[in-house]
Structure formats: C-alpha cells, structure tokens
C-alpha cells in the first residue's frame, strides 16, 4: 500500500484496501500510507485512504502528522484538504 502511495498508483491502492490492507500500517519511520501520500502529492490517494478510515492525526517517529508532512513538502492542496477534515 505504501509503495502504491509513493508511485501514485490509485487503482493499486484501492485494490489493496479492498483486499484488507491495513490503512494505518507504519513503516520503520512511523509513517503511514497517508504520510506517504502527503509526501508524493497524491491528493486522490489521500482522499481514498481517509475514506477507508486512515488516521489523519497519526504521528511518525519525529512526531509529524500528515498535515505537517504536506506543509513541509509544499503540497498545499493536500494540506488544505486535511485542514478541512479537522
């Protein structure tokens, strides 16, 4: 799932989620798929992950949340979307 987010493979992410992939699984940096979607400017995937219940307040090992990651990487569209989500 995280690789699909890195590559902006929407359909692959959707198939994995439908098959039961853990939406909030963390990598060795504590990042979830949503963190990675925020790094790689994948707004559609971010929306998909949140629709599957992704925790948009999840912290990585540096205590950064997806909103922080989107802002750091200059992905304002995702940052604005996350701000609207709460």
C-alpha positions in Angstrom: 0.0 0.0 0.0 2.8 2.4 0.9 4.5 1.7 -2.5 1.3 2.4 -4.3 1.0 5.7 -2.5 4.7 6.6 -3.3 4.0 5.9 -7.0 0.5 7.5 -7.1 -1.0 4.1 -8.2 -4.6 4.9 -7.2 -6.1 1.7 -8.6 -3.5 -0.5 -6.9 -4.1 1.3 -3.6 -7.8 0.8 -4.0 -7.4 -2.9 -4.7 -5.2 -3.4 -1.7 -7.6 -1.6 0.6 -10.5 -3.6 -0.7 -8.4 -6.8 -0.1 -8.0 -5.7 3.6 -4.6 -4.0 3.6 -4.1 -2.1 6.9 -4.7 1.6 6.2 -2.7 2.7 9.2 0.3 0.3 9.0 3.5 2.2 9.9 6.9 1.8 8.2 10.2 1.9 10.1 9.9 5.7 10.2 6.5 5.5 11.8 4.9 6.8 8.6 1.5 5.6 7.4 0.3 5.4 3.8 -1.3 8.8 4.4 2.1 10.3 5.4 3.5 9.0 2.1 0.6 10.3 0.0 1.3 13.7 1.5 5.0 13.5 0.6 4.3 12.4 -3.0 1.4 14.8 -3.7 -1.2 12.1 -4.1 -4.4 14.0 -3.2 -6.7 11.4 -4.7 -5.0 8.7 -2.7 -5.1 10.8 0.5 -8.9 11.1 0.0 -9.1 7.3 -0.6 -7.1 6.5 2.5 -9.3 8.8 4.7 -12.4 7.2 3.2 -11.1 3.9 4.5 -10.6 5.3 7.9 -6.9 6.5 7.8 -5.9 8.3 10.9 -5.0 11.8 9.7 -3.6 12.6 13.1 -1.1 9.7 13.2 2.4 10.8 14.2 5.6 9.4 12.7 8.8 8.9 14.8 9.6 12.7 14.5 6.0 13.4 15.8 5.0 14.8 12.4 1.4 14.3 11.3 0.3 14.0 7.7 -0.7 17.7 7.7 2.9 18.6 8.8 4.3 16.4 6.1 2.1 18.0 3.4 3.2 21.5 4.5 6.9 20.6 4.7 6.8 19.2 1.2 4.8 22.1 -0.2 1.7 20.1 -1.0 -0.8 22.8 -0.3 -3.7 21.1 -1.9 -3.4 18.1 0.4 -2.7 20.4 3.4 -5.9 22.4 2.7 -7.9 19.2 2.4 -6.5 17.9 5.7 -7.3 21.2 7.4 -10.9 20.9 6.3 -11.1 17.3 7.7 -10.2 18.6 11.1 
